[in-house]
Amino acid sequence: MRYTLPEFLAHALAMEAEAAERYLELADMMEAHINLDVAAIFRDMHRYSVMHRDSIKERTADFELPQLRPGQYRWVAPTEVGEEDGFDYMMRPHNALQYARDNEASAMVFYQTVAGRSDDPEVRHLRAEFAAEEKEHTEALDAWFDRVPPS
Ligand code: ZN
């Protein structure tokens, strides 16, 4: 589809809100695993997501946002967990990083490709900015893989 600005912003807003929620859950999960380093990373990611979500929200003030179906923005559960909503509280730090990384990467791909098919110059501008941001998030998580080997 070709995204209009309100459609694009609705997606971006939903994706960041979802990310914020997931990072909070992941941080709590890592604390349950007594892995405070990884918990701290997820708390940072949570903060970035909240900031990004709020700044997108400001941009949407003038629009009526379209309703989205959950499948259009929800994080995809890791395969070993199975269910969409069921979070595995035994997820190990390495898997949690992998999970977050996969979802950051798919956000990046969304901005790079799907959202790129727009005639609106504002969408094209924003999606480039947001794709760069998601790339940074992906790389930040990548940097942790070597430090948190699979157990
Ligand atoms: Zn991100």
Residues whose N, C-alpha, C, O or C-beta is under 5 A from the ligand:
A	BS01	ZN	E104 E134 H137
